[in-house]
Amino acid sequence: MRELPRIAARTNARFRELRALAASAAERRRQQRTLLHGAHLVAAYVERATPILIAVAESARGNAEIERL
């Protein structure tokens, strides 16, 4: 698996964007984006389209199902 960039600081712009999307349905509608939670949902989406971003929690790194994505 290729090495993924790690977001370590809550001040990181990408982290703030993801946190805002996760916290607010209104923000998701405004940006016309969605969040998928879970390897099965992400895998089904990847079969049909190319995601803008796949973010993985530190605790999920090394999980075989996640690495296949």
N, C-alpha and C positions, 0 to 999 in steps of 0.2 A: 504494500500500500504506500502511496506517496505521502510524504510528510505534509501535514496540514498546518496552516498557520494557527497559532494559539492566541486567543484574546485573553489577556490576563488582567486588564485594568477596566474597572467599571466606567472610566472616563473615555474609553475607546468609542469612537463614533459608531462603529458597526454594532457594538454591544448595546449602546443607547437606542439605536434604531430597532434592534430585535426586541429589546425590553418594551419599547413603546408599542410595537405590533402585538406582542403577547398580551399586553395589558388592556388594549382598547380595540373593540370591534369597530368603533368609529374611525380609528386611525387606519385599520386594515381596509375599510371601505374607501376612505379618502385616498389611500395609495393604490387601491385596486390590487391588493396582495392578500395572501393567506398564509397561515402557518399550518404545517402538517406535523403531528406529533406521533411518532412511532415508526419503526422500520417498515412495517407492512404498508402503511399509507404512503410513505415516501417511495418505496419500491414500485407500488402501483402507479404513482405519478410519473416516475422516471421512465417507465415503459412507454408512456404516451407523450412526454414533453421533456424539455431540458429545464431543470430548476435554475432559478437565479442564484440561489445559494443553498447549501446544505450545512447547517450548523449542528455540531455534535457536542453534547455535554462531555466534560472531561471523564466522567464516570463511565461513559459508553465507549470510550476509545479502547481498542483492542477487542471489542465484541465482533465476532465473525460475521454476524448478520449485518452490522453497520459497515464493516469493511467492504462487504460485497457491493454496497451502494456506490 
